[in-house]
Amino acid sequence: MFTSFFLKMLNREAALPKHKSERIIESLHIQEGYAIADIGAGGGYFTLKFAEKVGKTGKVYAVDTQPKYLDFIRREAECQGDDNIILVLATEDAVGLPESALDLIFARNMFHHLTEPGQYFHNLKRFLKPTGKVAIIDHKPKGGFSFVSLFRHHTPEEVILQEMENAGYYLVESFDFLSEQAFDIFAVKRFERAG
Ligand SMILES: C[S@@+](CC[C@H](N)C(=O)[O-])C[C@H]1O[C@@H](n2cnc3c(N)ncnc32)[C@H](O)[C@@H]1O
């Protein structure tokens, strides 16, 4: 009951005009047939949007550590009539996904949850196709009294860039249209793919 209330709130927050979800999705250049992992899917706001974009020939892996969140997404997917969403229960530092299968890994507002983000994203490389990308969005630190600052639900963008560099990625594109969050897209450094 509380979980459902919380996740509906999370989805309402993601849908706020200031968070520019449509512009985020446009920036990802998603094509029909894409395989996408939404890591830290929460209430599935983006999972459900991606499912519509990739169509019947695509797949969206909704990944989360909370079984109740995945149950919520399953129910929402049924309401929306999507049968291309695969629910993946992860542990804090490991996730099971098909090897070399993903066009996109998307992680919105979850990077700050990771204790070893560099190691985490290093481990995810094996799930990407050679052309695959990783999109990371996380809150920028800000002063004042807010949920984000009180619970430290943020990461300085330079930390994201450094961790991803260390994990074997290079920056493909960086967007500045989100006022409260950093939004960066990465690809795997070619010479490191075999490693
Ligand atoms: C703030 S919510 C963001 C939800 C969603 N991405 C959004 O933008 O609305 C963070 C989510 O990440 C999940 N999470 C935290 N650590 C995780 C991990 N190591 N692997 C997968 N999911 C994780 C949490 O359970 C939660 O659902």
The ligand as a MOL file (V3000), in Angstrom:
LIG
                    3D

  0  0  0     0  0            999 V3000
M  V30 BEGIN CTAB
M  V30 COUNTS 27 29 0 0 0
M  V30 BEGIN ATOM
M  V30 1 C 15.2450 7.4600 -6.7900 0
M  V30 2 S 14.7100 5.9470 -7.4550 0 CHG=1
M  V30 3 C 14.6910 6.3480 -9.2030 0
M  V30 4 C 13.6420 5.5660 -9.9410 0
M  V30 5 C 13.5540 5.8400 -11.4210 0
M  V30 6 N 14.7880 5.5480 -12.1040 0
M  V30 7 C 13.1220 7.2600 -11.7140 0
M  V30 8 O 13.9090 7.9970 -12.3160 0
M  V30 9 O 12.0030 7.6250 -11.3450 0 CHG=-1
M  V30 10 C 16.1540 4.8790 -7.3300 0
M  V30 11 C 15.8270 3.4360 -7.6510 0
M  V30 12 O 17.0580 2.7090 -7.7420 0
M  V30 13 C 16.8660 1.4490 -7.1230 0
M  V30 14 N 18.2090 0.9430 -6.7890 0
M  V30 15 C 19.0420 1.3480 -5.8170 0
M  V30 16 N 20.1980 0.6610 -5.8490 0
M  V30 17 C 20.0930 -0.2020 -6.8900 0
M  V30 18 C 20.9680 -1.1750 -7.4620 0
M  V30 19 N 22.1910 -1.4010 -6.9490 0
M  V30 20 N 20.5420 -1.8720 -8.5230 0
M  V30 21 C 19.3160 -1.6520 -9.0610 0
M  V30 22 N 18.4360 -0.7480 -8.5580 0
M  V30 23 C 18.8310 -0.0250 -7.4900 0
M  V30 24 C 15.9670 1.7590 -5.9310 0
M  V30 25 O 15.3290 0.6060 -5.4150 0
M  V30 26 C 14.9840 2.7390 -6.5780 0
M  V30 27 O 13.9340 2.0740 -7.1970 0
M  V30 END ATOM
M  V30 BEGIN BOND
M  V30 1 1 1 2
M  V30 2 1 2 3
M  V30 3 1 2 10
M  V30 4 1 3 4
M  V30 5 1 4 5
M  V30 6 1 5 6
M  V30 7 1 5 7
M  V30 8 2 7 8
M  V30 9 1 7 9
M  V30 10 1 10 11
M  V30 11 1 11 12
M  V30 12 1 11 26
M  V30 13 1 12 13
M  V30 14 1 13 14
M  V30 15 1 13 24
M  V30 16 1 14 15
M  V30 17 1 14 23
M  V30 18 2 15 16
M  V30 19 1 16 17
M  V30 20 1 17 18
M  V30 21 2 17 23
M  V30 22 1 18 19
M  V30 23 2 18 20
M  V30 24 1 20 21
M  V30 25 2 21 22
M  V30 26 1 22 23
M  V30 27 1 24 25
M  V30 28 1 24 26
M  V30 29 1 26 27
M  V30 END BOND
M  V30 END CTAB
M  END
